[in-house]
């Protein structure tokens, strides 16, 4: 009878130990997965930040180009106005 009790106790203790080891291993694996996911997410956010910065630079450059074109159009309009005045004088 004592032999079965000893085997039962050993079985229970080994079951508890194996369960504890398995739980610890699962917790470590989950932590590693979460760390990997966090690193991936941070990398993606960095990539998006760089893209937004590039877009800002492009928008700023387009604004400068638009200002330049606007100035040139104004000069062309003034030149055309003067040319029309000269043509009007010639017609008279």
PAZADREN-193413 format. One record per residue: residue in three letters; x, y, z of N, C-alpha, C in turn. Coordinates in nm, 3 decimals. Example, Ala and Ser with C-alpha at 12.3 -4.5 7.8 and 13.67 -1.06 7.14 Angstrom:
SITE residuo    n.px    n.py    n.pz   ca.px   ca.py   ca.pz    c.px    c.py    c.pz
SITE     ALA   1.319  -0.569   0.780   1.230  -0.450   0.780   1.320  -0.330   0.780
SITE     SER   1.285  -0.225   0.708   1.367  -0.106   0.714   1.290   0.003   0.787
//
This chain:
SITE residuo    n.px    n.py    n.pz   ca.px   ca.py   ca.pz    c.px    c.py    c.pz
SITE     UNK   0.082  -0.119   0.000   0.000   0.000   0.000   0.087   0.126   0.000
SITE     UNK   0.196   0.123   0.073   0.284   0.238   0.078   0.349   0.264  -0.058
SITE     UNK   0.371   0.159  -0.132   0.434   0.172  -0.264   0.344   0.251  -0.359
SITE     UNK   0.214   0.227  -0.357   0.121   0.299  -0.444   0.109   0.444  -0.402
SITE     UNK   0.115   0.471  -0.273   0.108   0.609  -0.224   0.232   0.686  -0.268
SITE     UNK   0.348   0.624  -0.259   0.474   0.688  -0.300   0.472   0.716  -0.450
SITE     UNK   0.423   0.620  -0.528   0.414   0.640  -0.673   0.315   0.751  -0.704
SITE     UNK   0.205   0.757  -0.633   0.105   0.862  -0.654   0.163   0.999  -0.622
SITE     UNK   0.238   1.009  -0.515   0.299   1.137  -0.475   0.404   1.179  -0.577
SITE     UNK   0.486   1.085  -0.620   0.589   1.115  -0.721   0.523   1.160  -0.850
SITE     UNK   0.416   1.092  -0.890   0.344   1.128  -1.012   0.284   1.268  -1.000
SITE     UNK   0.225   1.300  -0.887   0.164   1.431  -0.866   0.270   1.541  -0.869
SITE     UNK   0.382   1.517  -0.801   0.489   1.617  -0.797   0.550   1.635  -0.935
SITE     UNK   0.571   1.526  -1.008   0.627   1.540  -1.143   0.529   1.610  -1.236
SITE     UNK   0.400   1.585  -1.219   0.299   1.655  -1.300   0.299   1.804  -1.273
SITE     UNK   0.310   1.839  -1.145   0.316   1.981  -1.109   0.442   2.044  -1.165
SITE     UNK   0.555   1.974  -1.154   0.682   2.028  -1.204   0.678   2.045  -1.356
SITE     UNK   0.628   1.945  -1.426   0.618   1.956  -1.572   0.522   2.067  -1.615
SITE     UNK   0.413   2.081  -1.543   0.318   2.189  -1.572   0.381   2.326  -1.551
SITE     UNK   0.456   2.339  -1.442   0.522   2.466  -1.411   0.628   2.499  -1.517
SITE     UNK   0.707   2.399  -1.556   0.809   2.420  -1.659   0.744   2.460  -1.791
SITE     UNK   0.636   2.393  -1.826   0.565   2.425  -1.950   0.509   2.567  -1.947
SITE     UNK   0.452   2.605  -1.833   0.395   2.740  -1.819   0.504   2.846  -1.831
SITE     UNK   0.619   2.823  -1.767   0.730   2.917  -1.774   0.780   2.932  -1.917
SITE     UNK   0.790   2.820  -1.987   0.835   2.823  -2.126   0.737   2.901  -2.214
SITE     UNK   0.608   2.880  -2.193   0.506   2.951  -2.270   0.512   3.101  -2.244
SITE     UNK   0.534   3.139  -2.119   0.544   3.282  -2.085   0.664   3.344  -2.155
SITE     UNK   0.777   3.273  -2.157   0.896   3.325  -2.226   0.872   3.340  -2.376
SITE     UNK   0.808   3.240  -2.435   0.780   3.247  -2.579   0.685   3.363  -2.610
SITE     UNK   0.584   3.382  -2.527   0.490   3.494  -2.548   0.562   3.628  -2.537
SITE     UNK   0.652   3.639  -2.440   0.727   3.764  -2.424   0.816   3.788  -2.545
SITE     UNK   0.877   3.683  -2.598   0.962   3.698  -2.717   0.878   3.740  -2.838
SITE     UNK   0.760   3.681  -2.853   0.672   3.720  -2.965   0.627   3.865  -2.954
SITE     UNK   0.590   3.905  -2.833   0.547   4.043  -2.812   0.660   4.141  -2.840
SITE     UNK   0.781   4.106  -2.799   0.895   4.193  -2.825   0.921   4.204  -2.975
SITE     UNK   0.910   4.092  -3.045   0.927   4.095  -3.190   0.820   4.176  -3.259
SITE     UNK   0.696   4.162  -3.213   0.586   4.239  -3.272   0.605   4.388  -3.244
SITE     UNK   0.651   4.420  -3.123   0.676   4.561  -3.088   0.786   4.621  -3.173
SITE     UNK   0.890   4.543  -3.197   1.001   4.592  -3.281   0.954   4.613  -3.424
SITE     UNK   0.874   4.521  -3.475   0.820   4.535  -3.610   0.732   4.657  -3.621
SITE     UNK   0.648   4.678  -3.521   0.559   4.794  -3.520   0.641   4.923  -3.516
SITE     UNK   0.743   4.927  -3.436   0.827   5.046  -3.426   0.898   5.073  -3.559
SITE     UNK   0.945   4.968  -3.624   1.009   4.984  -3.755   0.911   5.039  -3.857
SITE     UNK   0.788   4.989  -3.855   0.686   5.039  -3.947   0.655   5.186  -3.921
SITE     UNK   0.647   5.224  -3.795   0.620   5.364  -3.761   0.735   5.453  -3.809
SITE     UNK   0.857   5.408  -3.792   0.973   5.485  -3.839   0.967   5.503  -3.991
SITE     UNK   0.930   5.398  -4.062   0.918   5.404  -4.208   0.810   5.505  -4.248
SITE     UNK   0.699   5.504  -4.178   0.591   5.600  -4.206   0.637   5.742  -4.178
SITE     UNK   0.710   5.762  -4.069   0.761   5.896  -4.037   0.851   5.949  -4.149
SITE     UNK   0.940   5.862  -4.197   1.029   5.906  -4.306   0.949   5.940  -4.431
SITE     UNK   0.845   5.863  -4.458   0.760   5.891  -4.574   0.689   6.024  -4.560
SITE     UNK   0.639   6.053  -4.441   0.570   6.181  -4.417   0.669   6.296  -4.432
SITE     UNK   0.790   6.279  -4.380   0.891   6.384  -4.394   0.924   6.408  -4.542
SITE     UNK   0.935   6.301  -4.620   0.960   6.317  -4.764   0.846   6.391  -4.832
SITE     UNK   0.724   6.360  -4.793   0.607   6.427  -4.852   0.609   6.575  -4.816
SITE     UNK   0.644   6.608  -4.693   0.652   6.749  -4.653   0.753   6.825  -4.737
SITE     UNK   0.868   6.764  -4.759   0.971   6.829  -4.841   0.918   6.849  -4.983
SITE     UNK   0.852   6.748  -5.038   0.796   6.761  -5.173   0.691   6.871  -5.182
SITE     UNK   0.606   6.880  -5.081   0.502   6.984  -5.080   0.566   7.122  -5.072
SITE     UNK   0.668   7.136  -4.990   0.738   7.264  -4.978   0.801   7.303  -5.112
SITE     UNK   0.863   7.206  -5.179   0.924   7.235  -5.309   0.818   7.272  -5.413
SITE     UNK   0.704   7.205  -5.410   0.597   7.238  -5.504   0.546   7.380  -5.478
SITE     UNK   0.537   7.419  -5.351   0.495   7.555  -5.318   0.592   7.658  -5.373
SITE     UNK   0.721   7.630  -5.362   0.821   7.723  -5.416   0.810   7.731  -5.568
SITE     UNK   0.789   7.618  -5.632   0.773   7.618  -5.779   0.650   7.696  -5.819
SITE     UNK   0.542   7.681  -5.744   0.419   7.754  -5.775   0.440   7.904  -5.761
SITE     UNK   0.513   7.947  -5.659   0.542   8.089  -5.643   0.624   8.141  -5.761
SITE     UNK   0.721   8.063  -5.805   0.804   8.103  -5.919   0.720   8.116  -6.045
SITE     UNK   0.634   8.018  -6.068   0.548   8.022  -6.188   0.452   8.140  -6.178
SITE     UNK   0.400   8.168  -6.060   0.309   8.280  -6.042   0.377   8.412  -6.074
SITE     UNK   0.502   8.428  -6.030   0.577   8.550  -6.061   0.600   8.563  -6.211
SITE     UNK   0.633   8.453  -6.275   0.658   8.456  -6.419   0.530   8.490  -6.497
SITE     UNK   0.418   8.435  -6.453   0.291   8.465  -6.520   0.258   8.613  -6.506
SITE     UNK   0.284   8.668  -6.387   0.258   8.811  -6.366   0.344   8.894  -6.461
SITE     UNK   0.471   8.860  -6.477   0.559   8.933  -6.570   0.511   8.921  -6.714
SITE     UNK   0.468   8.801  -6.751   0.419   8.781  -6.888   0.292   8.862  -6.911
SITE     UNK   0.203   8.868  -6.813   0.081   8.947  -6.828   0.115   9.095  -6.844
SITE     UNK   0.211   9.144  -6.764   0.251   9.284  -6.777   0.313   9.311  -6.914
SITE     UNK   0.395   9.219  -6.961   0.456   9.234  -7.092   0.351   9.233  -7.201
SITE     UNK   0.253   9.144  -7.189   0.146   9.137  -7.289   0.064   9.267  -7.287
SITE     UNK   0.040   9.321  -7.170  -0.035   9.446  -7.158   0.039   9.560  -7.229
SITE     UNK   0.171   9.567  -7.209   0.250   9.670  -7.275   0.251   9.649  -7.426
SITE     UNK   0.258   9.523  -7.468   0.256   9.495  -7.612   0.123   9.537  -7.672
SITE     UNK   0.013   9.515  -7.604  -0.118   9.557  -7.655  -0.126   9.709  -7.667
SITE     UNK  -0.067   9.779  -7.569  -0.068   9.926  -7.577   0.011   9.973  -7.699
SITE     UNK   0.126   9.909  -7.725   0.206   9.947  -7.842   0.132   9.916  -7.971
SITE     UNK   0.063   9.803  -7.974  -0.015   9.769  -8.094  -0.129   9.868  -8.114
SITE     UNK  -0.192   9.908  -8.005  -0.300  10.007  -8.015  -0.247  10.140  -8.071
SITE     UNK  -0.127  10.180  -8.030  -0.066  10.304  -8.082  -0.037  10.290  -8.231
SITE     UNK   0.013  10.174  -8.271   0.043  10.152  -8.412  -0.082  10.156  -8.498
SITE     UNK  -0.193  10.103  -8.445  -0.318  10.103  -8.521  -0.372  10.244  -8.538
SITE     UNK  -0.347  10.332  -8.445  -0.398  10.468  -8.451  -0.318  10.543  -8.551
//
